[in-house]
């Protein structure tokens, strides 16, 4: 589904790229129209002022909504596919960003396959134990890294919604942020762009473990504007500091995005 044909990168202070259009217009329009309603989301105030719906945040509502939406169910299966991860890594390598992961194993747990349906019916503790056991078997079977992918629906309210400066969790390798809005839905003066940052204090510049900073503690290097059907893609590094400053569009405005993460499953607890 995603096209990397027009993907271009800036390489300092960390690799971050932009491609547009990200998706075929018909597919993109169907996904925007079927974007979940805000009442399904959970607040994530510790990360700034945002709402999230994902495998981690409000998972029951997340899976139920995807199950009932054909455009999103198709997209979910695409993100969980080995093809998606291989194609994304190849697109990075073609642009000089070789993460050395070409030979890694790929296994994105799929809630809607046979294993997912069984595990979803188990109590939370039993489900966690099953997943842990499955992960242990995989790690014993191969010393290679195990890669997976998942995506999050994210919303920032227009009256101050924001995401604090951070570098992403250590197990994340690549992040793709796709804007989810109609062509005439957003005004540049509202902000909402993905900001590339540098820590002012050099003693906190090494930030592999994803320590969140305040806006007054960072220098803004540039901002990638929030535009329809574009994908911002960047690599997790010790200094991949990024954020979204408070949105200035008013209470009726919502900054809607889809965040896809490619991550190492074998490094998770």
Order of alpha helices (4+ residues) and beta strands (2+ residues): beta-beta-alpha-beta-beta-beta-alpha-alpha-alpha-beta-alpha-alpha-beta-beta-beta-beta-beta-beta-beta-beta
